[in-house]
């Protein structure tokens, strides 16, 4: 739990607030206490969403759904206000850990615990289904463990079994790895009570084995395995439990037992107030959380917004609103001017230990253009620093090429980690290589800053030394929506998600569809096509027939060109946009005249941007050409590191080489004005803000238009 901030209210709906339990793009969840002493978790909606009628309609539906569920194994609603200026929902507070945390910390549960879990959660789901609802997000993070049994929480995406889904067809609603085949293929429009039963089977398999039954990794692969592959239940040794899980995970909904049938089938007794149903280490964790509640103060003191945090917290989920959390950066400093001083040769003294900035990049593989641009950006920043008169120390650059290969990437990270002269590393270039190296850098507490890996989440559990200095895919969805939908001639956005674009396309396409209705009054019509689909004319015709008056394509350059040609063959004249991964020369060549008028939002700036002119001139002088994409961002990352090192080392006397852990903390607390954007990080070391850039095709070439649209204050 975090302390309250000055901007937080002291009371909400008869509750004294004690602290923050979490926050997301749409609201804050507080821990509160009634005057009678009862604890409650209170979800408070942010003012900008409270004024959005569509959002309020969804929030009222969530409250109504939660109130309809009557079960001791589902957390009850204790109060709500859906019509006031500050809507809120209060539920009974459960101090126990989530099932996901308990398994992660203590390992798989014994067979008896899994049976109790299955029986009591089946009763919770039976109550959900009796109320005419489908939960749609049964997963370990939505089950809390208590002394007397589990509790099912979070009805945020529950809906009536016979209602029209708020998300359209072909997009997934729920959590990949814990959803049903019908959710994976139908976007939830046909997901009935049997879908919740399948998700419960995934949850119980996870509890019994410590891993999801369809594995982990890329969302596309998870969805495919959920639909087509048998679950991995090899670690389940109990024959009765194995047979039960097999039935719950049947591919066909009609072959699964109902929640009520499952309750009757499991013969395990309920806990009756005893923690004997849990293994000793999990029971101790439950007791620890319960005891902590006894020590709560009457009300926690507020904490100033600029108080530095001792270290990064865990990564929070981004999928609520397609954007990261907003957490104030503390102890900030803004330094850039000193990098441009002239004079001095920058030669290191004889016998002096090197102060190294590492560059790990793809210099010879599929993203070598981006990797080479980033290497040049870092070298230019270091050369400018070393040319400064009276510089406090001399820097050198060490470059390792991982070729975009994960095995080579891990070896490169290990080499950097073992080299005690390396202060920080800029890179890697791609998503897969970035994810592969986080453990090595984290173990060495060596700061690593990526400027071109845009994943929303990474598999590595610990990322204390990792900084994502680029807007994640989730953030890029918002300027796309604002550009396409916030105009008088657009009411419905057609979203075409091409599986050929892989995980980035899936994330941006999914979030664009999901968030459109949250930040605008517009609607969406999404279509998902298999990778390699050549004839897009029928898809485009269908989207036009469903009144799509703007288009967004999420995929690769080849698919974007096919989409452009198919759309050009119709009478459509509205706005059209593709994600930045399609902004390649191939798009211009393959689309031909049909490329004209297409637009793109991208996380990288352009050499023609006013803020980049000085950098671009220096780049031309050094390399005899304009900087390529991602060069300015790598230049900024090097500048961010140098500013932090200088602040720690001191500018007078003999500079003191900073420890890596101290450098991580300094970067985390800094605010740095660079060429591409101002860099500041939240508690999970993700970039704050939503700076993106707008490009378009004019006269057969890509043109930079400036900053992409942001939310108005």
C-alpha positions as CSV (number, residue, x, y, z in Angstrom):
1,X,0.0,0.0,0.0
2,X,1.2,3.5,-0.9
3,X,0.7,6.6,1.2
4,X,-1.8,9.2,0.2
5,X,-0.8,12.1,-1.9
6,X,-1.7,15.8,-1.4
7,X,-4.1,15.6,-4.3
8,X,-6.0,12.6,-2.8
9,X,-9.2,13.2,-0.9
10,X,-9.4,12.5,2.8
11,X,-12.9,10.9,2.6
12,X,-15.0,9.2,0.0
13,X,-18.6,8.2,0.6
14,X,-18.4,7.8,4.4
15,X,-14.9,6.2,4.2
16,X,-11.8,7.7,5.7
17,X,-9.0,6.9,3.3
18,X,-5.9,5.2,4.7
19,X,-3.7,4.8,1.6
20,X,-3.5,3.8,-2.1
21,X,-3.8,0.2,-3.1
22,X,-3.2,0.9,-6.8
23,X,-3.9,3.2,-9.8
24,X,-4.6,2.9,-13.4
25,X,-5.3,5.0,-16.4
26,X,-9.0,5.5,-15.4
27,X,-8.9,5.7,-11.6
28,X,-7.4,5.1,-8.2
29,X,-8.1,2.3,-5.8
30,X,-7.9,3.3,-2.1
31,X,-8.0,1.5,1.2
32,X,-10.7,3.1,3.3
33,X,-12.3,2.6,6.7
34,X,-15.9,3.3,7.6
35,X,-16.8,5.1,10.8
36,X,-17.8,1.6,12.1
37,X,-14.3,0.4,11.5
38,X,-14.9,-1.9,8.4
39,X,-12.2,-1.8,5.7
40,X,-13.1,-1.4,2.1
41,X,-11.3,-1.2,-1.3
42,X,-12.7,1.9,-3.0
43,X,-12.3,2.5,-6.8
44,X,-12.6,6.2,-7.6
45,X,-13.0,7.3,-11.2
46,X,-10.8,10.1,-12.5
47,X,-12.7,13.4,-13.3
48,X,-12.0,13.2,-17.0
49,X,-13.7,9.9,-17.3
50,X,-16.5,10.9,-14.9
51,X,-17.6,13.4,-17.5
52,X,-17.7,10.8,-20.3
53,X,-21.2,9.4,-20.6
54,X,-20.1,6.2,-22.4
55,X,-17.6,5.5,-19.7
56,X,-20.1,6.1,-16.9
57,X,-22.5,3.7,-18.6
58,X,-19.8,1.0,-18.5
59,X,-19.0,1.9,-14.9
60,X,-22.7,1.6,-13.9
61,X,-22.8,-1.7,-15.6
62,X,-19.8,-2.9,-13.5
63,X,-21.5,-1.8,-10.3
64,X,-24.8,-3.4,-11.3
65,X,-23.0,-6.7,-12.2
66,X,-21.1,-6.8,-8.9
67,X,-24.2,-6.1,-6.9
68,X,-26.1,-9.0,-8.5
69,X,-23.6,-11.6,-7.4
70,X,-24.6,-13.1,-4.0
71,X,-22.0,-15.6,-2.8
72,X,-19.7,-15.7,0.3
73,X,-16.9,-16.6,-2.2
74,X,-17.2,-13.4,-4.2
75,X,-16.2,-10.0,-2.7
76,X,-19.4,-8.1,-2.1
77,X,-20.2,-4.5,-2.9
78,X,-20.5,-2.3,0.2
79,X,-21.4,1.0,-1.4
80,X,-21.3,3.0,-4.6
81,X,-22.1,6.3,-6.3
82,X,-22.3,6.1,-10.0
83,X,-24.0,9.5,-10.6
84,X,-21.9,12.0,-8.6
85,X,-19.1,14.2,-9.9
86,X,-16.6,11.6,-8.5
87,X,-18.1,8.1,-9.1
88,X,-16.8,5.4,-6.8
89,X,-17.4,1.7,-6.0
90,X,-16.5,0.2,-2.6
91,X,-16.1,-3.5,-2.0
92,X,-15.2,-5.4,1.2
93,X,-11.4,-5.4,1.6
94,X,-9.7,-8.8,1.6
95,X,-6.2,-8.6,3.1
96,X,-5.0,-11.9,1.7
97,X,-2.6,-12.3,-1.3
98,X,-3.7,-13.0,-4.8
99,X,-3.4,-16.6,-5.9
100,X,-0.8,-15.5,-8.5
101,X,1.4,-14.0,-5.8
102,X,1.0,-17.1,-3.5
103,X,2.0,-19.5,-6.3
104,X,4.9,-17.2,-7.4
105,X,6.3,-17.0,-3.9
106,X,5.5,-20.4,-2.5
107,X,5.1,-22.7,-5.5
108,X,2.2,-24.9,-6.6
109,X,-0.5,-25.8,-4.1
110,X,-1.1,-29.4,-2.9
111,X,-4.0,-31.4,-4.3
112,X,-6.3,-30.8,-1.4
113,X,-5.8,-27.0,-1.7
114,X,-6.6,-27.1,-5.4
115,X,-9.8,-29.1,-4.8
116,X,-11.0,-26.6,-2.1
117,X,-10.1,-23.8,-4.5
118,X,-12.1,-25.4,-7.3
119,X,-15.2,-26.2,-5.2
120,X,-15.5,-22.7,-3.6
121,X,-14.8,-20.9,-6.8
122,X,-17.3,-23.0,-8.6
123,X,-19.8,-21.8,-6.1
124,X,-18.8,-18.2,-6.7
125,X,-19.2,-18.7,-10.5
126,X,-22.5,-20.5,-10.0
127,X,-23.7,-17.3,-8.3
128,X,-22.3,-15.2,-11.1
129,X,-24.1,-17.3,-13.7
130,X,-27.4,-17.4,-11.7
131,X,-27.3,-13.7,-11.7
132,X,-27.3,-13.9,-15.6
133,X,-23.7,-12.8,-15.8
134,X,-20.4,-14.0,-17.3
135,X,-17.3,-13.0,-15.4
136,X,-15.0,-13.2,-18.5
137,X,-11.7,-12.7,-16.6
138,X,-11.3,-15.6,-14.2
139,X,-7.5,-15.7,-13.5
140,X,-5.1,-16.1,-10.6
141,X,-4.8,-12.3,-10.1
142,X,-8.6,-12.1,-9.6
143,X,-8.7,-14.6,-6.8
144,X,-7.7,-13.6,-3.2
145,X,-6.7,-16.2,-0.6
146,X,-8.0,-15.8,2.9
147,X,-8.2,-17.8,6.2
148,X,-11.6,-19.2,5.4
149,X,-11.3,-19.7,1.6
150,X,-10.8,-17.9,-1.7
151,X,-12.6,-14.8,-2.9
152,X,-13.4,-14.0,-6.6
153,X,-13.0,-10.3,-7.4
154,X,-13.2,-7.8,-10.3
155,X,-16.3,-7.7,-12.3
156,X,-15.0,-4.8,-14.5
157,X,-15.6,-6.7,-17.8
158,X,-18.4,-8.9,-16.7
159,X,-21.6,-8.7,-18.8
160,X,-25.0,-10.2,-19.0
161,X,-24.9,-13.5,-20.8
162,X,-27.4,-12.3,-23.4
163,X,-26.1,-8.8,-23.8
164,X,-24.2,-7.3,-26.7
165,X,-20.6,-7.0,-26.0
166,X,-19.1,-3.6,-25.8
167,X,-16.0,-4.8,-27.7
168,X,-16.6,-6.0,-31.2
169,X,-16.0,-9.3,-32.9
170,X,-12.6,-10.8,-33.5
171,X,-10.8,-9.2,-30.5
172,X,-10.0,-10.9,-27.3
173,X,-11.6,-9.8,-24.0
174,X,-9.9,-11.4,-21.0
175,X,-6.4,-12.4,-20.0
176,X,-4.5,-14.6,-22.6
177,X,-3.4,-17.8,-20.9
178,X,-6.6,-18.0,-18.8
179,X,-9.3,-17.6,-21.4
180,X,-11.4,-20.0,-23.3
181,X,-11.1,-21.0,-27.0
182,X,-14.4,-19.2,-27.8
183,X,-12.9,-16.0,-26.2
184,X,-9.7,-16.5,-28.2
185,X,-11.5,-16.7,-31.5
186,X,-14.7,-14.7,-31.0
187,X,-13.7,-11.7,-28.9
188,X,-16.1,-12.7,-26.1
189,X,-19.3,-12.1,-28.1
190,X,-20.2,-15.8,-27.7
191,X,-18.5,-16.4,-24.4
192,X,-21.1,-17.9,-22.0
193,X,-20.9,-19.5,-18.6
194,X,-18.9,-22.4,-20.0
195,X,-16.2,-19.9,-20.9
196,X,-15.8,-19.1,-17.2
197,X,-15.6,-22.8,-16.4
198,X,-12.7,-23.2,-18.9
199,X,-10.9,-20.2,-17.3
200,X,-11.4,-21.8,-13.9
201,X,-9.7,-25.0,-15.3
202,X,-6.8,-22.9,-16.4
203,X,-6.6,-21.3,-13.0
204,X,-6.7,-24.6,-11.2
205,X,-4.1,-26.1,-13.5
206,X,-1.9,-23.1,-12.7
207,X,-2.4,-23.6,-9.0
208,X,-1.5,-27.3,-9.2
209,X,1.6,-26.9,-11.5
210,X,2.8,-23.3,-11.1
211,X,2.4,-22.6,-14.7
212,X,-0.5,-21.8,-17.1
213,X,-1.7,-24.9,-19.0
214,X,-1.1,-23.4,-22.4
215,X,2.3,-21.9,-21.6
216,X,3.4,-18.3,-21.7
217,X,5.0,-15.9,-24.2
218,X,3.6,-14.0,-27.2
219,X,-0.1,-13.5,-27.1
220,X,-0.6,-14.9,-30.6
221,X,1.1,-18.1,-29.7
222,X,-1.0,-18.4,-26.5
223,X,-4.2,-17.9,-28.4
224,X,-3.3,-20.5,-31.0
225,X,-2.4,-23.1,-28.3
226,X,-5.6,-22.3,-26.4
227,X,-7.7,-23.1,-29.5
228,X,-5.7,-26.0,-31.0
229,X,-3.4,-27.6,-28.5
230,X,-3.9,-30.0,-25.6
231,X,-3.2,-28.4,-22.2
232,X,0.1,-29.2,-20.5
233,X,-1.0,-31.2,-17.4
234,X,2.0,-33.5,-17.2
235,X,2.9,-32.2,-13.7
236,X,-0.5,-33.2,-12.3
237,X,0.0,-36.7,-10.7
238,X,-3.4,-37.1,-8.9
239,X,-5.6,-39.1,-11.4
240,X,-8.9,-37.6,-10.1
241,X,-7.6,-34.0,-10.3
242,X,-6.2,-34.8,-13.8
243,X,-9.5,-36.1,-15.0
244,X,-11.3,-33.0,-13.6
245,X,-9.0,-30.6,-15.2
246,X,-9.3,-32.4,-18.6
247,X,-13.1,-32.0,-18.4
248,X,-12.9,-28.3,-17.5
249,X,-10.5,-27.7,-20.4
250,X,-12.5,-29.3,-23.1
251,X,-12.4,-27.3,-26.3
252,X,-16.1,-27.5,-26.9
253,X,-18.2,-25.5,-24.4
254,X,-20.9,-28.2,-24.2
255,X,-18.5,-30.8,-23.1
256,X,-17.5,-28.9,-19.9
257,X,-19.4,-29.3,-16.6
258,X,-21.4,-26.3,-15.4
259,X,-20.2,-24.5,-12.3
260,X,-23.1,-26.1,-10.3
261,X,-22.1,-29.6,-11.5
262,X,-18.5,-28.9,-10.6
263,X,-19.5,-28.0,-7.0
264,X,-21.3,-31.3,-6.7
265,X,-18.5,-33.3,-8.3
266,X,-15.7,-32.1,-6.0
267,X,-16.0,-33.9,-2.6
268,X,-13.6,-31.7,-0.7
269,X,-15.0,-30.0,2.4
270,X,-14.9,-26.2,2.8
271,X,-12.3,-24.7,5.2
272,X,-14.8,-23.6,7.9
273,X,-12.6,-20.8,9.1
274,X,-9.4,-22.8,9.2
275,X,-6.2,-22.2,7.2
276,X,-5.7,-26.0,7.2
277,X,-6.8,-26.0,3.5
278,X,-3.6,-24.1,2.6
279,X,0.1,-25.2,2.9
280,X,2.0,-23.7,5.8
281,X,4.0,-21.1,3.8
282,X,0.8,-19.8,2.1
283,X,-1.1,-19.7,5.4
284,X,1.8,-17.7,6.9
285,X,1.5,-15.3,4.0
286,X,-2.2,-14.9,4.6
287,X,-1.6,-14.4,8.3
288,X,1.1,-11.8,7.6
289,X,-1.4,-9.7,5.5
290,X,-4.1,-10.0,8.0
291,X,-1.8,-8.9,10.9
292,X,-0.7,-5.9,8.8
293,X,-4.3,-4.7,8.8
294,X,-4.3,-4.5,12.6
295,X,-1.5,-2.0,12.5
296,X,-3.2,0.5,10.2
297,X,-3.3,4.0,11.5
298,X,-6.5,6.0,11.6
299,X,-5.4,7.8,8.5
300,X,-2.1,7.7,6.7
301,X,-0.2,11.0,6.3
302,X,0.1,12.4,2.9
303,X,3.4,12.3,1.1
304,X,4.8,15.2,-1.0
305,X,4.7,14.6,-4.8
306,X,8.5,15.2,-5.1
307,X,9.6,12.8,-2.4
308,X,12.2,10.3,-4.0
309,X,11.2,6.7,-3.8
310,X,13.7,4.2,-2.5
311,X,13.4,1.9,-5.4
312,X,11.2,0.8,-8.3
313,X,8.0,-1.1,-7.6
314,X,6.5,-3.9,-9.7
315,X,5.3,-3.3,-13.2
316,X,1.6,-2.4,-13.2
317,X,-0.8,-3.7,-15.9
318,X,-1.3,-1.2,-18.8
319,X,-4.3,-2.8,-20.4
320,X,-7.0,-0.9,-18.5
321,X,-6.6,2.2,-20.6
322,X,-3.9,1.4,-22.9
323,X,-1.4,3.6,-21.1
324,X,1.0,3.5,-18.2
325,X,0.5,4.8,-14.7
326,X,1.2,8.4,-13.9
327,X,3.6,8.5,-10.9
328,X,5.4,11.7,-10.0
329,X,9.2,11.6,-10.4
330,X,11.1,12.9,-7.4
331,X,14.4,14.5,-6.8
332,X,14.5,15.5,-10.5
333,X,17.1,17.4,-12.3
334,X,17.2,18.7,-15.9
335,X,20.6,18.9,-17.6
336,X,21.5,19.2,-21.2
337,X,23.2,22.6,-21.9
338,X,26.7,21.4,-20.8
339,X,26.8,18.8,-23.5
340,X,27.2,21.4,-26.2
341,X,30.4,23.1,-24.8
342,X,33.3,23.1,-27.1
343,X,37.1,22.6,-26.6
344,X,39.3,19.9,-25.2
345,X,40.6,16.9,-26.9
346,X,38.9,14.4,-24.6
347,X,42.0,12.1,-24.4
348,X,42.0,9.9,-21.3
349,X,45.0,10.2,-19.0
350,X,47.6,7.4,-19.1
351,X,46.7,4.6,-16.7
352,X,43.2,6.0,-16.0
353,X,40.4,3.5,-15.8
354,X,37.9,3.9,-18.6
355,X,34.4,5.2,-17.9
356,X,32.3,3.3,-20.5
357,X,28.9,3.6,-21.9
358,X,27.9,0.3,-23.6
359,X,25.8,-0.1,-26.7
360,X,24.1,-3.4,-27.3
361,X,22.4,-3.4,-30.7
362,X,21.4,-5.4,-33.7
363,X,24.1,-4.3,-36.1
364,X,23.9,-7.2,-38.6
365,X,20.5,-8.7,-38.3
366,X,16.9,-7.8,-39.2
367,X,16.9,-4.4,-37.4
368,X,20.5,-3.4,-38.3
369,X,19.4,0.0,-39.6
370,X,17.9,0.9,-36.3
371,X,20.9,-0.6,-34.4
372,X,23.4,1.3,-36.5
373,X,21.5,4.5,-36.1
374,X,21.5,4.0,-32.3
375,X,25.2,3.3,-32.2
376,X,25.9,6.6,-34.1
377,X,23.6,8.5,-31.7
378,X,25.5,7.3,-28.6
379,X,28.9,7.9,-30.2
380,X,28.0,11.4,-31.1
381,X,26.8,12.2,-27.6
382,X,30.0,10.9,-26.1
383,X,32.2,12.7,-28.5
384,X,30.4,16.0,-27.7
385,X,30.9,15.3,-24.0
386,X,34.5,14.5,-24.4
387,X,35.1,17.7,-26.4
388,X,33.8,19.8,-23.6
389,X,36.4,22.0,-21.9
390,X,37.0,21.1,-18.3
391,X,35.1,17.9,-18.5
392,X,35.1,16.1,-15.1
393,X,36.0,12.7,-16.7
394,X,36.5,11.0,-20.1
395,X,34.0,8.6,-21.5
396,X,34.4,5.8,-24.1
397,X,31.9,3.7,-26.0
398,X,32.0,-0.1,-26.2
399,X,29.7,-1.7,-28.8
400,X,28.5,-5.3,-28.9
401,X,26.5,-6.6,-31.9
402,X,23.8,-9.2,-30.9
403,X,22.5,-9.5,-34.5
404,X,19.0,-9.6,-33.2
405,X,19.5,-13.1,-31.8
406,X,18.5,-13.9,-28.3
407,X,21.4,-16.2,-27.6
408,X,23.9,-13.7,-28.7
409,X,22.1,-11.0,-26.8
410,X,22.4,-12.9,-23.5
411,X,26.2,-13.4,-24.2
412,X,26.6,-9.7,-24.9
413,X,24.7,-8.7,-21.7
414,X,26.9,-11.1,-19.7
415,X,30.1,-9.5,-21.1
416,X,28.8,-6.0,-20.3
417,X,27.8,-7.1,-16.8
418,X,31.2,-8.6,-16.0
419,X,33.1,-5.5,-17.2
420,X,33.3,-3.3,-14.1
421,X,34.1,-0.2,-16.2
422,X,30.8,-0.2,-18.0
423,X,28.5,2.3,-16.2
424,X,25.4,1.8,-18.3
425,X,24.2,0.2,-21.6
426,X,22.0,1.7,-24.3
427,X,19.9,-1.0,-26.0
428,X,19.0,-3.6,-27.0
429,X,17.2,-2.8,-30.3
430,X,14.3,-5.3,-30.4
431,X,11.7,-6.7,-28.2
432,X,12.9,-10.3,-28.1
433,X,16.5,-9.4,-27.3
434,X,15.5,-6.9,-24.7
435,X,13.4,-9.4,-22.9
436,X,16.2,-12.0,-23.1
437,X,18.8,-9.9,-21.3
438,X,16.9,-8.3,-18.5
439,X,17.9,-11.0,-16.0
440,X,21.6,-10.6,-16.7
441,X,21.5,-6.8,-16.3
442,X,19.3,-6.9,-13.3
443,X,21.6,-9.4,-11.5
444,X,24.5,-7.0,-12.1
445,X,22.4,-3.9,-11.3
446,X,23.7,-2.5,-14.5
447,X,21.5,0.3,-15.9
448,X,20.1,-0.7,-19.4
449,X,18.1,1.8,-21.4
450,X,16.1,0.7,-24.5
451,X,14.8,3.3,-26.9
452,X,13.2,1.0,-29.4
453,X,11.6,-1.9,-27.6
454,X,7.9,-1.0,-27.1
455,X,6.5,-4.0,-25.4
456,X,3.8,-3.4,-22.8
457,X,5.2,-6.0,-20.4
458,X,8.2,-8.3,-20.2
459,X,8.4,-11.8,-18.9
460,X,11.3,-11.2,-16.5
461,X,10.0,-10.8,-13.0
462,X,12.7,-8.4,-11.8
463,X,13.6,-5.4,-13.8
464,X,15.2,-3.1,-11.3
465,X,17.9,-1.8,-13.6
466,X,15.8,-1.6,-16.8
467,X,14.5,1.6,-18.3
468,X,12.1,1.8,-21.2
469,X,12.9,5.2,-22.6
470,X,10.2,5.0,-25.3
471,X,6.4,5.1,-25.3
472,X,5.1,1.5,-25.1
473,X,2.7,0.2,-27.7
474,X,-0.1,0.9,-25.3
475,X,0.7,4.6,-25.2
476,X,0.8,4.8,-29.0
477,X,-2.8,3.7,-29.3
478,X,-4.1,7.0,-27.9
479,X,-2.7,9.5,-30.4
480,X,-3.9,7.2,-33.2
481,X,-7.4,7.4,-31.8
482,X,-7.3,11.2,-31.2
483,X,-6.0,11.8,-34.8
484,X,-8.6,9.6,-36.5
485,X,-11.8,9.8,-34.3
486,X,-11.8,13.3,-32.8
487,X,-13.0,15.0,-35.9
488,X,-16.6,15.9,-37.0
489,X,-16.7,13.6,-40.0
490,X,-15.9,10.4,-38.1
491,X,-18.2,8.3,-36.0
492,X,-16.8,4.7,-36.4
493,X,-13.2,3.6,-36.7
494,X,-12.5,0.5,-38.7
495,X,-9.6,-1.4,-37.1
496,X,-7.9,-3.9,-39.3
497,X,-5.5,-6.2,-37.3
498,X,-3.2,-8.2,-39.4
499,X,-1.6,-11.2,-37.7
500,X,1.4,-10.7,-39.9
501,X,2.4,-7.8,-37.7
502,X,3.0,-10.1,-34.7
503,X,2.8,-9.0,-31.1
504,X,3.3,-5.3,-31.7
505,X,0.3,-5.2,-34.2
506,X,-1.8,-7.3,-31.8
507,X,-1.2,-4.9,-28.9
508,X,-1.7,-1.7,-30.8
509,X,-4.8,-3.0,-32.7
510,X,-6.4,-4.5,-29.6
511,X,-5.8,-1.4,-27.5
512,X,-7.0,1.0,-30.3
513,X,-10.2,-0.9,-30.4
514,X,-10.6,-1.1,-26.7
515,X,-9.7,2.5,-25.8
516,X,-11.6,4.3,-28.6
517,X,-14.9,4.2,-26.6
518,X,-13.1,5.3,-23.4
519,X,-11.5,8.5,-24.7
520,X,-14.0,9.4,-27.4
521,X,-17.7,9.1,-28.2
522,X,-16.9,7.1,-31.3
523,X,-17.3,3.4,-31.9
524,X,-15.2,0.8,-33.7
525,X,-15.6,-2.0,-36.1
526,X,-12.6,-4.4,-35.9
527,X,-11.5,-7.2,-38.2
528,X,-8.7,-9.7,-37.6
529,X,-7.1,-11.4,-40.6
530,X,-4.6,-14.3,-40.7
531,X,-1.0,-13.7,-41.6
532,X,-0.5,-13.9,-45.3
533,X,-4.0,-12.8,-46.4
534,X,-3.6,-11.5,-49.9
535,X,-7.1,-10.5,-51.0
536,X,-8.3,-7.8,-48.7
537,X,-11.1,-6.5,-50.9
538,X,-13.9,-8.5,-49.2
539,X,-12.6,-7.4,-45.8
540,X,-12.5,-3.7,-46.8
541,X,-16.0,-4.0,-48.3
542,X,-17.3,-5.5,-45.1
543,X,-15.8,-2.7,-43.0
544,X,-17.3,-0.1,-45.3
545,X,-20.7,-1.8,-45.1
546,X,-20.5,-1.4,-41.4
547,X,-20.2,2.3,-41.7
548,X,-16.4,2.6,-41.0
549,X,-15.6,6.3,-41.9
550,X,-11.9,6.1,-40.8
551,X,-9.4,3.2,-41.0
552,X,-6.5,2.1,-38.9
553,X,-4.3,-0.8,-40.1
554,X,-2.1,-2.7,-37.5
555,X,0.4,-4.9,-39.2
556,X,3.5,-4.8,-41.5
557,X,4.5,-2.8,-44.5
558,X,3.4,-5.5,-47.0
559,X,-0.1,-5.8,-45.5
560,X,-0.4,-2.0,-45.2
561,X,0.3,-1.7,-49.0
562,X,-2.4,-4.3,-49.8
563,X,-4.8,-2.5,-47.5
564,X,-4.0,0.8,-49.2
565,X,-4.6,-0.6,-52.7
566,X,-7.8,-2.3,-51.7
567,X,-9.1,0.9,-50.1
568,X,-8.1,3.0,-53.1
569,X,-10.3,0.8,-55.3
570,X,-13.4,2.0,-53.4
571,X,-15.0,5.4,-53.1
572,X,-13.6,5.9,-49.6
573,X,-12.0,9.3,-49.0
574,X,-11.8,9.4,-45.2
575,X,-8.8,9.4,-42.9
576,X,-6.5,6.4,-42.9
577,X,-3.6,5.5,-40.8
578,X,-1.2,2.6,-40.1
579,X,1.2,1.9,-37.2
580,X,4.8,2.9,-37.5
581,X,6.0,-0.6,-38.3
582,X,4.5,-0.2,-41.7
583,X,6.3,3.0,-42.4
584,X,9.0,1.5,-44.7
585,X,10.1,2.1,-48.3
586,X,8.3,-1.1,-49.2
587,X,5.0,0.5,-48.4
588,X,5.7,3.3,-50.8
589,X,6.8,1.0,-53.5
590,X,4.1,-1.7,-53.2
591,X,1.2,0.7,-52.6
592,X,2.2,3.1,-55.3
593,X,-0.3,6.0,-55.8
594,X,-2.5,4.4,-53.2
595,X,0.0,5.3,-50.5
596,X,-0.8,9.0,-50.9
597,X,-2.6,10.5,-47.9
598,X,-1.8,7.7,-45.4
599,X,-0.6,8.7,-42.0
600,X,1.4,7.2,-39.2
601,X,2.1,7.8,-35.5
602,X,5.6,6.9,-34.4
603,X,7.7,7.0,-31.2
604,X,10.8,8.5,-33.0
605,X,11.4,12.1,-34.0
606,X,12.6,13.4,-37.3
607,X,15.7,15.4,-38.3
608,X,13.5,18.2,-39.5
609,X,11.9,18.7,-36.1
610,X,12.9,22.1,-34.6
611,X,14.2,20.4,-31.4
612,X,16.4,18.1,-33.5
613,X,18.1,20.6,-35.8
614,X,21.2,21.1,-33.8
615,X,21.6,17.4,-33.3
616,X,20.9,16.8,-37.0
617,X,23.6,19.3,-38.0
618,X,26.2,17.7,-35.7
619,X,25.2,14.3,-37.1
620,X,25.7,15.5,-40.7
621,X,29.0,17.0,-39.9
622,X,30.2,13.7,-38.2
623,X,28.7,11.1,-40.5
624,X,28.0,13.1,-43.8
625,X,24.3,12.2,-43.7
626,X,21.1,13.0,-41.9
627,X,20.4,10.9,-38.8
628,X,18.2,7.8,-39.4
629,X,15.3,6.8,-37.2
630,X,16.1,6.1,-33.6
631,X,19.5,8.0,-33.7
632,X,18.1,11.0,-31.7
633,X,16.6,8.7,-29.1
634,X,19.9,6.9,-28.5
635,X,21.7,10.2,-28.4
636,X,19.2,11.2,-25.7
637,X,19.7,8.0,-23.7
638,X,23.4,8.6,-23.7
639,X,22.8,12.1,-22.5
640,X,20.5,10.9,-19.8
641,X,23.2,8.6,-18.5
642,X,25.9,11.2,-18.7
643,X,23.8,13.7,-16.8
644,X,23.2,11.2,-14.0
645,X,26.9,10.2,-13.9
646,X,28.0,13.8,-13.7
647,X,25.6,14.6,-10.9
648,X,26.9,11.6,-8.9
649,X,30.6,12.0,-9.7
650,X,30.8,15.8,-9.1
651,X,32.2,18.5,-11.4
652,X,35.1,19.7,-9.3
653,X,38.1,17.9,-7.8
654,X,38.7,14.2,-8.5
655,X,35.4,12.7,-9.8
656,X,34.1,9.7,-8.0
657,X,33.0,6.8,-10.1
658,X,29.4,6.1,-9.2
659,X,28.2,2.6,-8.2
660,X,25.8,1.0,-10.6
661,X,23.0,0.8,-8.0
662,X,23.4,4.5,-7.3
663,X,23.3,5.3,-11.0
664,X,20.1,3.3,-11.4
665,X,18.5,5.3,-8.5
666,X,19.7,8.6,-10.0
667,X,18.3,7.8,-13.5
668,X,15.0,6.7,-11.9
669,X,14.7,10.0,-10.1
670,X,15.8,12.3,-13.0
671,X,14.0,14.5,-15.4
672,X,16.1,15.0,-18.6
673,X,15.2,17.3,-21.5
674,X,16.4,15.6,-24.7
675,X,16.1,16.1,-28.5
676,X,13.1,13.8,-28.9
677,X,11.3,14.4,-25.6
678,X,11.6,15.0,-21.9
679,X,12.6,11.8,-20.1
680,X,11.2,10.9,-16.7
681,X,10.2,7.5,-15.4
682,X,7.5,6.1,-13.3
683,X,8.1,3.6,-10.4
684,X,8.3,0.7,-12.9
685,X,11.0,2.6,-14.9
686,X,8.6,3.2,-17.8
687,X,8.6,6.5,-19.7
688,X,6.1,9.0,-18.4
689,X,4.1,11.0,-20.9
690,X,2.7,10.1,-24.4
691,X,5.1,12.0,-26.7
692,X,4.6,10.6,-30.2
693,X,5.1,12.0,-33.7
694,X,2.9,12.3,-36.8
695,X,4.0,11.4,-40.3
696,X,2.2,11.1,-43.6
697,X,2.8,10.3,-47.2
698,X,2.9,13.4,-49.5
699,X,4.1,13.3,-53.1
700,X,5.3,9.7,-52.7
701,X,7.5,10.2,-49.7
702,X,7.2,10.2,-45.9
703,X,6.9,13.7,-44.4
704,X,7.1,14.6,-40.7
705,X,4.1,16.7,-39.5
706,X,5.1,17.3,-35.9
707,X,3.8,16.1,-32.6
708,X,1.0,13.6,-32.6
709,X,-2.2,14.8,-30.8
710,X,-2.3,14.5,-27.0
711,X,-5.1,14.7,-24.5
712,X,-6.2,18.3,-23.7
713,X,-5.6,19.4,-20.2
